[in-house]
Amino acid sequence: MRSGWALAFILIGVAAAETPDAEQCFSQDPDVVIAGCSDMLRSGHETRERLIRALSNRGGAYLRKRQYDRAIRDLDQAIVLDPKSAPAFQTRGTAYSLEGQNDRAIQDFNEAIQLDPKSAASFYARGGVYNVQGQYDRAIQDFDQAIGLKPNLGPVFFAATYRERGLAYFGKGQYKRAIQDYDQAIRLYPKLTQASTDRDAALRALRPPVRDEAEVAKAKPLKPSPLKPSLPAPAKVEETTSVELKPAPLPVAPEPVVTAGDLQQVTAGMSRQQVLKLGPPAARITMDDDGHLSEIFQYSANGMSLGTVRLTDGTVSSVQIH
């Protein structure tokens, strides 16, 4: 399937609160995080370390709410205060990738990996951008690293990583390797049904194309007419190297372009398959939300964001049109 549908797996570290007044800033709900961290930042008596954590957490919360510009501003400040914060670089890189600024995203992921070579999430995120760019060998190397580090991140992370590596192998035309990764992703997290769709595409790619009956009939060699007795036998012709004529490739139909009007037709309760029929999203986020698979499809046109669709366990739960 298209490598441009790469997932951007968000891993936002939520640190445990050290004091009761910081509980909101370090909670799981992004709205609560934003309110709590904003109070901490306005208080004027927090330590430098806690300011860094508040900025990073609030930036991560804005990222989950798809407010990427606000996320980047907070993470910029966190990085100024702590230029060695690998999680801040990784989260800011994710925000850049979701905005389509892939070169800046890779720079941040490079920095995060240099600061923390054991960050499986950063390898995964950088591999996803390489997939979008069609740099499949680099993507596979990063996914290998992410899997080999064996992070304690749960089945969603590993399933998403195997599925992404499958996309890279598919892009290289190595369909059997792709199927192996899709199978592993399905075993690890059956709710990641997109892996099943990708697997079906790889299976179709392995089968020889079905030719039209009329085309087959034309391709059959004609039987030579029997020679008449009165005619001399044909002269022997020296054998020449035959040239195999390959059929011209079939034209590829353009992919559908999603419009703001299309997004207005999306309602809560629609299935993932119904949403994907609109066309491919510009970016996709996958995360584990308290045991449920949460996905966010971001749509854009001509460099402008159109809106986002959020799905929970394969069903639309909310739609935001910009």
C-alpha positions in Angstrom: 0.0 0.0 0.0 1.0 3.7 -0.2 3.9 4.6 1.9 2.4 8.1 2.1 -0.1 6.7 4.6 2.6 6.3 7.1 1.6 6.4 10.8 3.0 8.9 13.1 3.0 7.1 16.4 2.8 9.5 19.3 4.5 8.6 22.6 4.0 11.3 25.1 5.7 10.7 28.3 3.6 11.6 31.3 5.7 11.9 34.4 4.3 11.2 37.8 3.3 14.3 39.8 5.7 15.1 42.6 3.3 17.4 44.4 -0.5 17.5 44.5 -0.6 20.9 42.7 1.1 19.4 39.7 -1.4 16.5 39.3 -3.3 18.2 36.5 -0.2 19.0 34.5 0.8 15.3 34.6 -2.6 13.7 34.0 -3.7 11.8 30.9 -6.5 14.1 29.7 -5.0 16.7 27.3 -7.4 19.4 28.3 -6.6 18.9 31.9 -2.9 18.8 31.1 -3.1 22.2 29.3 -5.0 23.8 32.2 -2.7 22.4 34.8 0.6 23.1 33.1 -0.6 26.6 32.2 -1.2 27.3 35.9 2.3 26.0 36.8 3.9 28.2 34.1 2.1 31.3 35.4 2.9 30.6 39.0 6.3 32.2 38.8 7.8 30.0 41.5 8.5 26.7 39.7 12.0 25.3 39.3 13.7 25.2 35.9 13.3 21.4 35.8 9.6 21.6 36.5 9.2 24.4 33.9 10.8 22.2 31.3 8.5 19.3 32.2 5.4 21.6 32.2 6.3 23.0 28.7 7.0 19.5 27.3 3.8 18.1 28.7 1.7 20.9 27.5 3.3 20.7 24.1 2.5 17.0 24.0 -1.1 17.7 25.0 -1.4 20.3 22.2 0.0 17.7 19.8 -2.7 15.2 20.8 -5.3 17.9 20.1 -3.8 18.5 16.7 -2.8 22.1 17.6 0.6 21.7 16.1 1.7 25.3 16.0 1.1 25.6 19.8 2.8 22.4 20.4 5.9 23.5 18.5 6.0 26.8 20.4 6.0 25.1 23.8 8.6 22.5 22.7 10.8 25.3 21.3 10.8 26.9 24.8 11.5 23.5 26.5 14.4 22.9 24.2 15.9 26.3 24.8 15.7 25.6 28.6 17.1 22.0 28.1 18.9 21.5 24.7 19.6 17.9 25.8 15.9 16.8 26.1 15.5 13.9 23.8 11.7 13.6 24.4 11.2 17.3 23.5 13.0 16.8 20.2 11.1 13.6 19.5 7.7 15.2 20.2 8.5 18.4 18.2 9.7 16.2 15.3 6.3 14.4 15.3 4.6 17.8 15.2 6.7 18.9 12.2 6.0 15.6 10.4 2.2 16.0 10.9 2.6 19.5 9.4 4.3 18.0 6.4 7.7 19.6 7.3 9.5 16.3 6.9 13.1 17.7 6.6 12.7 19.5 9.9 11.1 16.4 11.5 14.1 14.3 10.5 16.5 16.9 12.0 14.6 16.7 15.3 14.5 12.9 15.2 18.2 12.8 14.5 18.9 15.0 17.5 16.6 12.9 19.7 18.4 9.7 18.6 21.8 11.2 19.2 20.8 12.3 22.7 19.1 9.0 23.5 20.3 6.1 21.2 17.8 3.7 22.9 14.7 5.7 22.0 12.7 3.2 20.0 10.0 5.8 19.5 12.4 8.2 17.8 13.6 5.4 15.4 10.0 4.5 14.7 9.0 8.1 14.0 12.0 8.8 11.7 11.4 5.6 9.8 7.8 6.7 9.2 9.0 9.9 7.6 11.5 8.0 5.5 8.6 5.8 4.3 6.7 9.0 3.3 9.7 10.1 1.3 10.2 6.7 -0.4 13.6 6.1 1.3 12.6 2.5 2.1 16.1 1.1 2.9 16.6 3.8 5.6 13.0 3.2 6.9 13.7 -0.5 7.3 16.9 0.2 9.1 15.1 2.4 11.6 12.2 0.0 12.1 14.8 -2.8 12.7 16.4 -0.7 15.4 13.0 0.2 17.0 12.1 -3.5 17.2 15.6 -4.6 18.3 15.6 -2.3 21.2 12.6 -4.2 22.7 11.0 -1.2 24.4 8.4 -1.7 27.1 5.7 0.1 25.0 3.0 -2.5 24.6 1.6 -4.3 21.5 0.3 -1.3 19.7 3.8 0.1 19.2 5.2 -3.2 17.9 2.2 -3.8 15.7 2.5 -0.3 14.2 6.2 -0.8 13.7 5.8 -4.2 11.9 3.1 -2.7 9.7 5.3 0.3 8.8 8.2 -2.0 7.9 5.8 -4.0 5.8 4.9 -0.8 3.9 8.6 -0.2 3.3 9.1 -3.8 1.9 6.0 -3.3 -0.2 7.5 -0.1 -1.6 10.6 -2.1 -2.5 8.5 -4.7 -4.3 9.4 -7.4 -1.7 5.9 -8.5 -1.2 6.6 -11.8 0.7 8.6 -9.9 3.3 5.8 -7.3 3.5 3.2 -10.1 4.1 5.4 -11.5 6.9 5.4 -8.2 8.7 1.7 -7.6 8.2 1.0 -11.0 9.6 3.1 -10.2 12.7 1.3 -6.9 13.1 -2.1 -8.6 13.0 -1.0 -11.2 15.5 0.2 -8.5 17.9 -2.8 -6.2 17.6 -5.8 -7.5 15.6 -7.6 -4.2 16.0 -5.0 -2.7 13.6 -7.2 -3.7 10.6 -5.3 -1.5 8.2 -2.5 -4.2 8.3 -5.1 -6.7 6.9 -5.9 -4.3 4.1 -2.2 -3.9 3.3 -1.7 -7.6 3.4 -4.5 -8.1 0.8 -2.8 -5.6 -1.4 0.5 -7.5 -1.1 -1.2 -10.8 -1.9 -2.7 -9.2 -5.0 0.7 -7.9 -6.1 2.1 -11.5 -5.9 -0.5 -12.9 -8.3 0.0 -12.7 -12.0 -2.3 -10.2 -13.7 -5.4 -11.6 -15.4 -5.4 -11.0 -19.1 -8.5 -10.2 -21.1 -9.7 -13.2 -23.2 -9.6 -11.2 -26.4 -6.0 -10.2 -25.7 -5.1 -13.9 -25.0 -6.7 -14.9 -28.3 -4.7 -12.3 -30.2 -1.5 -13.5 -28.5 -1.9 -17.1 -29.7 0.6 -18.0 -32.5 -1.0 -18.6 -35.9 -0.7 -22.0 -37.3 1.4 -21.9 -40.5 -0.4 -22.9 -43.7 0.8 -26.3 -45.2 3.2 -26.0 -48.0 1.9 -26.9 -51.5 3.8 -29.8 -53.1 4.6 -27.7 -56.2 6.5 -25.1 -54.2 10.1 -25.6 -53.2 10.9 -26.0 -49.6 11.7 -22.8 -47.9 15.3 -21.8 -47.5 16.8 -22.4 -44.0 16.9 -19.1 -42.1 19.7 -18.6 -39.6 18.4 -18.3 -36.0 18.4 -14.9 -34.5 18.1 -13.8 -31.0 14.4 -13.1 -30.2 13.4 -9.9 -28.5 10.7 -10.2 -25.9 8.2 -7.4 -26.2 6.8 -6.2 -22.9 3.4 -4.8 -22.8 3.1 -1.1 -22.1 2.2 -0.4 -18.4 -1.4 0.3 -17.7 -2.1 3.9 -16.8 -2.5 4.5 -13.0 -5.8 6.2 -12.0 -5.2 9.3 -9.9 -6.1 9.0 -6.3 -9.2 10.8 -5.1 -8.6 14.2 -3.6 -10.4 14.9 -0.3 -12.3 18.2 -0.1 -13.8 20.1 2.8 -17.2 19.1 1.5 -16.2 15.4 1.8 -15.2 15.9 5.4 -18.6 17.5 6.1 -20.2 14.2 5.2 -18.2 12.3 7.8 -20.3 11.6 11.0 -19.7 9.7 14.2 -20.1 6.0 13.9 -18.8 5.7 10.4 -16.2 2.9 9.8 -12.6 3.3 8.9 -13.3 1.8 5.5 -16.0 4.4 4.8 -13.6 7.2 5.7 -10.7 5.8 3.6 -13.0 5.7 0.6 -12.8 9.5 0.6 -9.1 9.3 -0.2 -5.8 9.0 1.6 -5.2 11.3 4.6 -2.1 13.5 4.5 -1.0 12.0 7.9 -2.1 9.5 10.4 -1.5 9.2 14.1 -1.9 5.9 16.0 -1.9 5.6 19.8 -3.0 3.4 22.6 -5.7 5.2 24.5 -6.3 3.2 27.7 -6.5 -0.1 25.9 -8.3 1.3 22.8 -6.8 1.9 19.4 -7.1 5.6 18.7 -6.4 6.9 15.2 -6.3 10.5 13.9 -6.6 11.1 10.1 -5.4 14.6 9.0 -6.5 15.9 5.6 -5.0 18.8 3.7 -5.1 20.3 0.2 -2.6 22.7 -1.4 -0.6 22.9 1.8 -3.6 24.0 3.9 -5.2 21.8 6.6 -8.8 20.8 5.9 -9.5 19.0 9.1 -9.1 15.8 11.1 -11.1 12.7 11.8 -10.6 10.7 15.0 -11.4 7.0 15.2 -11.6 4.8 18.2 -11.3 1.1 17.5 -12.1 1.6 13.9 -15.1 3.8 14.3 -15.3 7.6 13.9 -15.7 9.3 17.3 -15.2 13.0 16.3 -14.6 15.2 13.3 -12.9 18.6 13.3 -13.1 20.8 10.2 -10.8 23.8 10.0 
